Structure formats: C-alpha cells, structure tokens
Amino acid sequence: MKILMVCLGNICRSPLAQGILEAQVKRNRLDWKIDSAGTSGWHAGEKPDSRAIAIAKQNSINISNQRSRMLRPEDFKSI
C-alpha cells in the first residue's frame, strides 16, 4: 500500500498527516509506504512549519526530519 498526503506547500497539513499515519502504520506493523508532497514548490527542501512540528511532538510523533517537496508525475505511478 502506498499513500501520499498532499496539501499546498507541504510544510504543515500533509507532513503532519504523514507523521500521524506513519505512527499508526508502525504501531500496527503494516507494510505501507507513506509520503507527502505539495502542489506548489514554494517551500521545497524546507522542514515542516515549527507549529506542525510542535503539535506532532506533543503527541509523541517526530516529523522534524521531513522535507517539503513538490508533487511529481512519478507519484501517480503504481508498482
């Protein structure tokens, strides 16, 4: 299973959603690939917004290693 979370800049909503789902996948020992991307490239390479990192941390989820990236054609291909 592959799931891609998408929002505009990929610095707040989609990284947080990715972190939450990754935590659930790990907890349930599922073999799923979770990722996130933005429809724009404004924040490409940046860490998630500090507020998103903080709320994730409050819930024992670390999203600080994620980096923003833009949605790309390969994201629509399945294996």
Phi and psi restraints in degrees (value plus and minus 20) as a CYANA .aco file:
   2 LYS   PHI    -146.6  -106.6
   2 LYS   PSI     109.6   149.6
   3 ILE   PHI    -148.5  -108.5
   3 ILE   PSI     110.9   150.9
   4 LEU   PHI    -136.9   -96.9
   4 LEU   PSI     101.5   141.5
   5 MET   PHI    -109.2   -69.2
   5 MET   PSI     114.3   154.3
   6 VAL   PHI    -151.5  -111.5
   6 VAL   PSI     116.5   156.5
   7 CYS   PHI    -164.6  -124.6
   7 CYS   PSI    -192.2  -152.2
   8 LEU   PHI     -86.2   -46.2
   8 LEU   PSI     -78.5   -38.5
   9 GLY   PHI    -125.0   -85.0
   9 GLY   PSI     -30.1     9.9
  10 ASN   PHI      40.2    80.2
  10 ASN   PSI      20.8    60.8
  11 ILE   PHI    -147.8  -107.8
  11 ILE   PSI     -27.3    12.7
  12 CYS   PHI    -154.1  -114.1
  12 CYS   PSI     -91.8   -51.8
  13 ARG   PHI     -87.4   -47.4
  13 ARG   PSI     -72.6   -32.6
  14 SER   PHI     -89.5   -49.5
  14 SER   PSI     -57.2   -17.2
  15 PRO   PHI     -84.3   -44.3
  15 PRO   PSI     -57.3   -17.3
  16 LEU   PHI     -85.9   -45.9
  16 LEU   PSI     -64.6   -24.6
  17 ALA   PHI     -81.9   -41.9
  17 ALA   PSI     -60.8   -20.8
  18 GLN   PHI     -80.1   -40.1
  18 GLN   PSI     -67.3   -27.3
  19 GLY   PHI     -82.5   -42.5
  19 GLY   PSI     -61.9   -21.9
  20 ILE   PHI     -83.7   -43.7
  20 ILE   PSI     -67.7   -27.7
  21 LEU   PHI     -88.0   -48.0
  21 LEU   PSI     -57.9   -17.9
  22 GLU   PHI     -80.0   -40.0
  22 GLU   PSI     -59.1   -19.1
  23 ALA   PHI     -83.7   -43.7
  23 ALA   PSI     -60.9   -20.9
  24 GLN   PHI     -87.4   -47.4
  24 GLN   PSI     -60.9   -20.9
  25 VAL   PHI     -81.8   -41.8
  25 VAL   PSI     -65.7   -25.7
  26 LYS   PHI     -83.4   -43.4
  26 LYS   PSI     -65.0   -25.0
  27 ARG   PHI     -79.9   -39.9
  27 ARG   PSI     -56.9   -16.9
  28 ASN   PHI    -116.9   -76.9
  28 ASN   PSI     -12.5    27.5
  29 ARG   PHI      32.4    72.4
  29 ARG   PSI      28.0    68.0
  30 LEU   PHI    -115.2   -75.2
  30 LEU   PSI     130.9   170.9
  31 ASP   PHI    -118.6   -78.6
  31 ASP   PSI      48.8    88.8
  32 TRP   PHI    -137.7   -97.7
  32 TRP   PSI     127.7   167.7
  33 LYS   PHI    -126.0   -86.0
  33 LYS   PSI     102.7   142.7
  34 ILE   PHI    -136.6   -96.6
  34 ILE   PSI     116.6   156.6
  35 ASP   PHI    -168.0  -128.0
  35 ASP   PSI     153.3   193.3
  36 SER   PHI    -164.8  -124.8
  36 SER   PSI     136.8   176.8
  37 ALA   PHI    -175.5  -135.5
  37 ALA   PSI     146.6   186.6
  38 GLY   PHI    -135.8   -95.8
  38 GLY   PSI     135.7   175.7
  39 THR   PHI     -99.7   -59.7
  39 THR   PSI     -31.7     8.3
  40 SER   PHI    -141.3  -101.3
  40 SER   PSI     143.5   183.5
  41 GLY   PHI    -127.9   -87.9
  41 GLY   PSI      -3.8    36.2
  42 TRP   PHI     -74.8   -34.8
  42 TRP   PSI     -55.3   -15.3
  43 HIS   PHI    -133.3   -93.3
  43 HIS   PSI      -0.6    39.4
  44 ALA   PHI     -70.9   -30.9
  44 ALA   PSI     108.4   148.4
  45 GLY   PHI      68.0   108.0
  45 GLY   PSI     -29.6    10.4
  46 GLU   PHI    -102.4   -62.4
  46 GLU   PSI     134.6   174.6
  47 LYS   PHI     -89.6   -49.6
  47 LYS   PSI     143.1   183.1
  48 PRO   PHI     -79.9   -39.9
  48 PRO   PSI     137.2   177.2
  49 ASP   PHI     -75.1   -35.1
  49 ASP   PSI     122.3   162.3
  50 SER   PHI     -77.9   -37.9
  50 SER   PSI     -52.6   -12.6
  51 ARG   PHI     -89.5   -49.5
  51 ARG   PSI     -56.7   -16.7
  52 ALA   PHI     -87.6   -47.6
  52 ALA   PSI     -62.0   -22.0
  53 ILE   PHI     -80.6   -40.6
  53 ILE   PSI     -63.2   -23.2
  54 ALA   PHI     -84.6   -44.6
  54 ALA   PSI     -65.2   -25.2
  55 ILE   PHI     -88.1   -48.1
  55 ILE   PSI     -55.2   -15.2
  56 ALA   PHI     -84.3   -44.3
  56 ALA   PSI     -65.4   -25.4
  57 LYS   PHI     -80.5   -40.5
  57 LYS   PSI     -58.5   -18.5
  58 GLN   PHI     -80.1   -40.1
  58 GLN   PSI     -42.8    -2.8
  59 ASN   PHI    -129.7   -89.7
  59 ASN   PSI       4.0    44.0
  60 SER   PHI      39.8    79.8
  60 SER   PSI      16.2    56.2
  61 ILE   PHI    -143.5  -103.5
  61 ILE   PSI     110.9   150.9
  62 ASN   PHI    -125.0   -85.0
  62 ASN   PSI      94.0   134.0
  63 ILE   PHI    -133.9   -93.9
  63 ILE   PSI     -12.0    28.0
  64 SER   PHI     -87.9   -47.9
  64 SER   PSI     -36.6     3.4
  65 ASN   PHI    -107.7   -67.7
  65 ASN   PSI     -29.8    10.2
  66 GLN   PHI     -90.9   -50.9
  66 GLN   PSI     133.3   173.3
  67 ARG   PHI    -152.6  -112.6
  67 ARG   PSI     118.9   158.9
  68 SER   PHI     -84.3   -44.3
  68 SER   PSI     123.0   163.0
  69 ARG   PHI    -168.4  -128.4
  69 ARG   PSI     137.2   177.2
  70 MET   PHI    -107.3   -67.3
  70 MET   PSI     126.2   166.2
  71 LEU   PHI     -75.9   -35.9
  71 LEU   PSI     119.4   159.4
  72 ARG   PHI    -153.1  -113.1
  72 ARG   PSI     139.5   179.5
  73 PRO   PHI     -73.9   -33.9
  73 PRO   PSI     -55.7   -15.7
  74 GLU   PHI     -80.5   -40.5
  74 GLU   PSI     -44.2    -4.2
  75 ASP   PHI     -85.2   -45.2
  75 ASP   PSI     -38.4     1.6
  76 PHE   PHI    -115.4   -75.4
  76 PHE   PSI     -23.0    17.0
  77 LYS   PHI    -109.4   -69.4
  77 LYS   PSI     122.5   162.5
  78 SER   PHI    -131.7   -91.7
  78 SER   PSI     133.2   173.2
